[in-house]
């Protein structure tokens, strides 16, 4: 029971080929005008809505608020880097981050939490920490495409680390379900950025995670479908691929592979 209750990854071919061939269509403008519409996770929303309403601790509420702006920070950095480099990976993952934002918004609405995203404009944040992170990562990303890809991978590491921490701090079924699905998506994003770096002769090194944690993610296949509150797939993926030693793995999929 809680205390202090309160009303809160060389051959991953298809993975990134899907990112490279899919159309790009002005990410930052879409982010500003279609917030809450792009890729709405009706499945996740429905699942969370049907899970029990549970009392929040102050820690849980703060975690939800943090993840809402953290996902916006990732979305906005990728939208800005897409405008600069026109690399489809940034456009696609930026839209995926919008879906992540939407998923957290479901929790905000369910528990009547004040939304920290008062202005959907790219690069505008309520929390100074995320304002600083946005500006820092965009500055890094302007140096070169390699630096931009490294910035993306680092953001995903931060997201993974924070989500793991928040999951350990909650026993609410709906919160854990949302966080586990965001965590799965962030692992896929990290695999995609690391693969793009490998195509450019770069080996990504861990920044926030341990090398062992990073290696485990990059040598495992892309994850598809929703997961439950423990991170267990709700159904067996048809094209999940297989891991192959080192940082190589084979994933088969069609169309846009970043879908979470």
N, C-alpha and C positions, 0 to 999 in steps of 0.2 A: 504493500500500500504506500501511497505517496504521503508526504507531509507538506505543509504550507500550501494547501490547495488554493486555486485562484481561477475567477471567470476571466491560454497559448498554442589494343596492340599490332629469307624474307619472302611471306606469301599470304598475306591476308588479302587476297586479290579482290574478291567481289566486294568486300567491306568498303574499300575506298573507291573502287571503280564506280560503284553506284553513286558515290559522292561527286566523282569527277564528271560523269556524263549527264547528270541531272541538270535541268535548266535553272538559271539564276534569275531572280527577278526583284532587284532592289530591296534588299533586306531591311535597311534602316527605315525606309519610308513605311513599309508594311508594319514594322514593329511599332511605329508611332500611331498609325491610324487604325490598326486592327487588333490592338491588345485585347486579349480575352476571346478572340475569334479564331486566330490562326491555330490550327491543330488542337482544338479543344479536346481534352481527354474525357470524352463522354463515358468511356468504360470505367476509368478510375473514379470519376465523379460519382457515377452510379454506385460503385462498390463502397466508396467512403460514406456516401449518403445513407446507405443501408446498414452501416456498422453502428454499434451503440454510441450514444453521446456519453462521453466520460468526462468527469471533472478534470480540469487542467491545473497543473502546478505552475507557479510563476516561471520556472525553468523551461517547461514545455512551451509556454506561450512565447517566451523570448526566442526559443529555438525556431518556432514557426515564423516569427517576424524576421529573424535573421535569414532563413532560407529563402524567403520571398525576395529580399533584396539581393542576396547572393546569386540567385538564378537570374535576376535582372542584370546584374553586373556582367555575368557570363554572356547573356544574350546581347547586351549592348556592345561589349568588346568585339564579339564576333561580327556584329552588324557593321561596326566601324572598320574592322579589318577587311571585310568583304568589299566595302566601298573603295578601299585603298588598293587591294590586290586583285579583286575580281576572281578570287579562287572559290570555287563552288563549295568547298568544305566549310567555309565560314558562314555562307548563306544558309546551308542546310542545318548546321548545328545551332545556329542562332535561332532558327525556327523551332528546333527541338527544345531549346532552352525556354522558348515561349510556352511550350506545352508543360515544361517543368514549373514555370511560374503559375500557369493555370491550375496545376494540381495542388500547389500550396494554397492558392486562392480558395480552393474548395474548403480547406481546413479553416482559413480565415473567416469565410462566410458561415461555416457550420458553428463555429464557436464565438461568433460576433466579436472578432478581434479587429482593432483599428488597423487598416491596411497601410503599411509604410510606403507603398508605391502610390504616392499622391499625384505624381506627374509621370506618365508613361514615356515621355521624350527620352531618346537615347542619350545617355551620359548624365542624367539628372537623378540624384539619389538623396534620400533623407539622412542616411547614416554616413558620416564623414569617412569612415573606414572604407566603405564601398566606393565612395567618390574618389578616394585616393587610389584604390586598387584599379579602378577603371582607367584613370588617367595614366597610371604607371604601366599597365599592360598595353594600352594603346600606344604609348610612347615607345615601349619596347618593340611593338609590332611594326612600327614605321621604319625601323632600321633595315629590315630585309624580310623576305617571305619566310626564310628559315627562322628568324627571330619571332615572327608572327605565329608560326606553327608551334614554336617552343612556348610562347606565351599561352596559347590555347591549351597545350598539354599541362602546363603548370596550374592553370585555372581549374582543370578537371581534377588534378591531384588535391587541390585545396577543397574542392567540393566533396570529393570522396572522403577525405579525412574528417571534414566537418560533419558529414552525414553519419559516418560511423560513430562519431562521438555522440551525436544527438540521439541516434537509435539506442545507444546504451543508457540514455538518460530518461527514457520513457517506457511506460508499460501500456500506453493507450494503443489499442488495436488499429484504429484508423490512422493515427500519426505514423506508426511503424510501417503500415502498408504503403503510405505515400512515400516515405523516406526510402524504403527498400526499392521501390520502382525508380525513384530518382537516382539512387546509387547504381542500379543496373545500367541506366542510361549514361551516367557519367563514366562508367567503365568502358562502355562502347565508344564514347567520345575520345577518351584517352587512347584507346587502341587505334582509332582513326588518325589522330594527330601523330602518334608515334610511327604509324605506317607511312604517312606522307613524308615525315622526316627521313625515314629509311630510304625512300625513293630518291631523296636528295643527298644520300651518302652520310646522313647524320644518325647517330644512335642516341636516343633520348635517355637522359639520366634522371633519376629520381630527385625531386625537390622537396616535397612534403612527406611523401610516403617513404618507407624503407626500400632498398633495392630489392629485397625479397618480395615485398608486397607488389611492387611494380612488375617484377618478373612474372609473378603469378598471374597478374592481369593480362600482360602482353603475350603470354604463352597459352592463354585459354581462348576459346572461340567467342565470337560475337554472340551476345545474348538476345533472344527474342521473346516476345510475349510478356504478359504480366507475371509478377511474382507475388507471393503472399507476404504476410508480416514478418516472416523469417527469411525471406529472400529465396524461397523455394518456388520454381516455376509452376504455374497453375496448370500448364499443359506442356507436353513434350514438343519442342520446336522441330519442325519438319526439316529445316535447313540450317541447323546450328553449327555444322562443320566439326572439325576436330583439332585439338592442339597437337603440335608436332615438336618438339624439343627446341631449345634455345628460345629465340623470340619469333619463331615461325609457327604459323597455323594456317589452316585452310578453311575459309568460310564461303559458303555459296549462298547467294541471294540474288534477287532481281530488282531492278528499279533503284529507288533511293533506299540505301541500307540503314541510314540513321533515321530510325522511326520511333525513337523514344527519348 
